[in-house]
Amino acid sequence: MPDHYRETPSPEALNQAIRTLWVRAGEQRRPLTADEQRIYQVLVAAWAEATQAEQELAA
């Protein structure tokens, strides 16, 4: 296995990360910060990609 290989997180793990981001902001009664918004966008894109890959494997 190459040194640069990383396992792609599952859609469930990515969804949990997204939820955690929102819960933290909600507990503090604030919107997402600019950094959190960027993280959110990356997580959602990764979730969409992982979900599509999972569906393709199931087909």
RAPEBEL-V9858 format. One record per backbone hydrogen bond with DSSP energy under -1.0 kcal/mol. CO is the residue of the C=O (numbers start at 1). NH is the residue of the N-H. If there is no record, write none. Layout:
# RAPEBEL-V9858
co = {CO/CO}
nh = {NH/NH}
This chain:
# RAPEBEL-V9858
co = {2/10/11/12/13/14/15/16/17/18/19/20/21/22/23/24/25/26/33/34/35/36/37/38/39/40/41/42/43/44/45/46/47/48/49/50/51/52/53/54/55}
nh = {5/14/15/16/17/18/19/20/21/22/23/24/25/26/27/28/30/29/37/38/39/40/41/42/43/44/45/46/47/48/49/50/51/52/53/54/55/56/57/58/59}
